[in-house]
Amino acid sequence: MLETKIHLCKSGGCCPAVSFHGNEVHIGEDENVATLTREEWNILVEKVRSGELGEL
């Protein structure tokens, strides 16, 4: 599986990112990274799509 990295800001530089590494999803930057399993990631996506989680 190819690694995919998506920056969470318009500049694409020094900002948090979401990256996919095999069966893990890493969210954050530098040493501040949360690691989710694919199942946890899919639950997060489901909650956003259903409207349970939305914009702040």
Backbone torsions as a table, in degrees:
resi	resn	phi	psi	omega
1	MET	NA	133.3	177.5
2	LEU	-75.5	144.4	176.5
3	GLU	-76.8	133.4	176.1
4	THR	-117.9	135.0	179.5
5	LYS	-131.1	127.2	-179.3
6	ILE	-121.9	119.0	178.5
7	HIS	-79.8	141.9	-176.4
8	LEU	-98.5	36.1	174.1
9	CYS	-151.1	163.6	-176.9
10	LYS	-72.8	-28.1	-177.7
11	SER	-74.8	-25.9	178.6
12	GLY	71.7	11.5	-177.8
13	GLY	-105.1	-107.6	-175.8
14	CYS	-83.7	81.0	178.9
15	CYS	-156.0	166.2	179.0
16	PRO	-59.2	154.1	179.4
17	ALA	-140.4	158.9	171.2
18	VAL	-111.0	125.1	178.1
19	SER	-132.1	144.7	-176.2
20	PHE	-109.1	123.4	-177.5
21	HIS	-128.5	94.1	179.7
22	GLY	59.4	-114.9	-178.3
23	ASN	-95.5	12.3	-178.7
24	GLU	-123.6	150.7	173.4
25	VAL	-121.0	126.8	180.0
26	HIS	-108.4	131.6	179.4
27	ILE	-126.2	124.8	177.6
28	GLY	140.6	-157.5	179.2
29	GLU	-151.6	152.8	179.4
30	ASP	49.5	-125.6	-179.6
31	GLU	-84.8	-8.4	-177.3
32	ASN	-95.3	79.0	-175.7
33	VAL	-127.9	131.1	172.0
34	ALA	-98.6	139.6	179.0
35	THR	-113.7	126.2	177.4
36	LEU	-114.7	150.1	170.6
37	THR	-78.4	167.9	176.1
38	ARG	-58.5	-40.2	-179.6
39	GLU	-63.0	-44.6	178.7
40	GLU	-63.7	-41.6	177.7
41	TRP	-59.9	-46.1	-178.9
42	ASN	-63.5	-35.6	175.5
43	ILE	-64.7	-43.7	178.3
44	LEU	-59.9	-47.4	179.0
45	VAL	-60.8	-43.4	179.2
46	GLU	-59.7	-42.5	-179.2
47	LYS	-67.7	-35.0	175.9
48	VAL	-68.4	-47.0	-178.3
49	ARG	-63.7	-34.7	-178.4
50	SER	-77.3	-13.9	-178.4
51	GLY	94.3	-4.5	177.9
52	GLU	-63.4	-34.1	173.6
53	LEU	-116.7	135.9	-179.9
54	GLY	-149.4	-167.8	-178.8
55	GLU	-64.5	151.1	175.3
56	LEU	-100.3	NA	NA
